[in-house]
Every structure is written in C-alpha cells, then in structure tokens.
Amino acid sequence: MQNGAPILEICDVYKRFGGIEALADCSFSVAEREIVGLIGPNGSGKTTLFNLLVGYMAPDAGRIMFRGEDIVGLRPYQIARKGMARTFQITRIFPQMTVMENLLLPARGANVGEKASELLELVGLSAFAHEYANDLSFGQQRLLSIAQVLMLEPSLVLLDEPAAGVNPAMQHKIIDLVHRLNREGRTFLIVEHNMDLVMNNCRRIVVLNMGRKIAEGAPADIRRDPEVQRAYFGS
C-alpha cells in the first residue's frame, strides 16, 4: 500500500536493444517518503530502468513522470537538478582525489564546504576528509558515493545494490543511513540482490522478469507469489 502522492510514475515504458526487449509495458509508481525495492533475476531490466530514469538513455515508448512532469528527453544534469539522483553498483568515486574533494566536485551554490562537512559527519567519514578516496575500504567508498549523491540534495534517491560486496556491519550502517534519510523526508528506490535486506527494509517491492513487471506488493505477498518463485527458482 502506497502512502502519499506519487513522486515518480513509470507509465508503459518500453526499451529495446536491437532484437532484445529490455523493458516492456513497465508501469509502477513510487510515493513520497516510500522505500521501494526493485528486484528481479539478472537481465530482468533493473539497470536499464535506472538508466532511463536518470536520462542516460531514452525509452522507445512510454512516460516517466517526476513530480508530475514528464522528464523523458531531459539531460541527466537536468534531472539531477530537479531532485532525482542515483548511485552505481560499481562505485564512481575519484580515487586520486581526497574524500572532501569528491564531495565538492559536483557541488553547486553557496556554503558547499559546510554542506560537505555535514554529510561526511552524517556518513561517518569525517576522519577521512583529507585522505585519498582510494585509501578507503570498499564499504566506506559506498558511503562516499551516497554522500556524493546527497550533495545534489535529491528528494528521490536511486540506490543500485548499495550492500553488494560489503560486510554485514557496513550493510547495517548503510541501511540505518537510508532509514534516517527517509525519516527526514527522502524517498528511495533500491535495486538489491540481498533478499533479506529488501524484505526487511522496503515497505513495498516491485519485481521485474525479462523486462516485464510480474509482481508488486508488500514483502510478505512477494515472498509467496508463485510467479516470483518461478522467476527465481524455475518452479
């Protein structure tokens, strides 16, 4: 069950790559202040959808509405300025720059240094502000990538496998950060293969398979959905 007005609406989206149908008739919405999980087997279209949402490519058909505005055709920087930003499965930090410099690079406006310091405190990286980003652990680099996104002050954050490759303690730290930011008003759409993490932390889950939405609902409903079980286990 959704709460509040939709911040994001994906309406009958299609995307093909040659003869491959990466997304077909994909429709769902994300309400303000939700934490929504987006799951599915490898090749189900999750990354393609994220790339469409932030303007890295355009759909072949359909609409993507952000705060009631169709954003199809906008450039990535224009979408980011409207308040939607993403992280990546493979972190995209600048390894030979300091942690602080990584945050200042995408920053705009006044008081960016103060904002960067506050975000480093929030994600627990203040002590590493003047260290090279390459010297951080992989989990700390994940936190840095989230802080980079937060420098853009997004209202909707797309997280691409935030827990992948990090130890359980760091996973908990990342998820605690997500819940704190959510309580402060941010909305999250999360792609993640860790089913326990998704089921325990997302209020609603959307399932893709072979480019099509096959299920949507509360975690308990998704767990027992026969089509979801067939998509993952083949039976």
Secondary structure in CASP SS format (residue, H / E / C, confidence):
PFRMAT SS
TARGET T0000
AUTHOR 0000-0000-0000
METHOD secondary structure of the structure
MODEL  1
M C 1.00
Q C 1.00
N C 1.00
G C 1.00
A C 1.00
P E 1.00
I E 1.00
L E 1.00
E E 1.00
I E 1.00
C E 1.00
D E 1.00
V E 1.00
Y E 1.00
K E 1.00
R E 1.00
F E 1.00
G C 1.00
G C 1.00
I E 1.00
E E 1.00
A E 1.00
L E 1.00
A E 1.00
D E 1.00
C E 1.00
S E 1.00
F E 1.00
S E 1.00
V E 1.00
A E 1.00
E C 1.00
R C 1.00
E C 1.00
I E 1.00
V E 1.00
G E 1.00
L E 1.00
I E 1.00
G C 1.00
P C 1.00
N C 1.00
G C 1.00
S C 1.00
G C 1.00
K H 1.00
T H 1.00
T H 1.00
L H 1.00
F H 1.00
N H 1.00
L H 1.00
L H 1.00
V C 1.00
G C 1.00
Y C 1.00
M C 1.00
A C 1.00
P C 1.00
D C 1.00
A E 1.00
G E 1.00
R E 1.00
I E 1.00
M E 1.00
F E 1.00
R C 1.00
G C 1.00
E E 1.00
D E 1.00
I C 1.00
V C 1.00
G C 1.00
L C 1.00
R C 1.00
P H 1.00
Y H 1.00
Q H 1.00
I H 1.00
A H 1.00
R H 1.00
K H 1.00
G C 1.00
M E 1.00
A E 1.00
R E 1.00
T C 1.00
F C 1.00
Q C 1.00
I C 1.00
T C 1.00
R C 1.00
I C 1.00
F C 1.00
P C 1.00
Q C 1.00
M C 1.00
T E 1.00
V H 1.00
M H 1.00
E H 1.00
N H 1.00
L H 1.00
L H 1.00
L C 1.00
P C 1.00
A C 1.00
R C 1.00
G C 1.00
A C 1.00
N C 1.00
V H 1.00
G H 1.00
E H 1.00
K H 1.00
A H 1.00
S H 1.00
E H 1.00
L H 1.00
L H 1.00
E H 1.00
L H 1.00
V H 1.00
G C 1.00
L C 1.00
S H 1.00
A H 1.00
F H 1.00
A C 1.00
H C 1.00
E C 1.00
Y E 1.00
A H 1.00
N H 1.00
D H 1.00
L C 1.00
S C 1.00
F H 1.00
G H 1.00
Q H 1.00
Q H 1.00
R H 1.00
L H 1.00
L H 1.00
S H 1.00
I H 1.00
A H 1.00
Q H 1.00
V H 1.00
L H 1.00
M C 1.00
L C 1.00
E C 1.00
P C 1.00
S C 1.00
L E 1.00
V E 1.00
L E 1.00
L E 1.00
D E 1.00
E C 1.00
P C 1.00
A C 1.00
A C 1.00
G C 1.00
V C 1.00
N C 1.00
P H 1.00
A H 1.00
M H 1.00
Q H 1.00
H H 1.00
K H 1.00
I H 1.00
I H 1.00
D H 1.00
L H 1.00
V H 1.00
H H 1.00
R H 1.00
L H 1.00
N H 1.00
R H 1.00
E C 1.00
G C 1.00
R C 1.00
T E 1.00
F E 1.00
L E 1.00
I E 1.00
V E 1.00
E C 1.00
H C 1.00
N C 1.00
M H 1.00
D H 1.00
L H 1.00
V H 1.00
M H 1.00
N H 1.00
N H 1.00
C C 1.00
R C 1.00
R E 1.00
I E 1.00
V E 1.00
V E 1.00
L E 1.00
N E 1.00
M C 1.00
G C 1.00
R E 1.00
K E 1.00
I E 1.00
A E 1.00
E E 1.00
G E 1.00
A C 1.00
P H 1.00
A H 1.00
D H 1.00
I H 1.00
R H 1.00
R C 1.00
D C 1.00
P H 1.00
E H 1.00
V H 1.00
Q H 1.00
R H 1.00
A H 1.00
Y H 1.00
F H 1.00
G C 1.00
S C 1.00
END
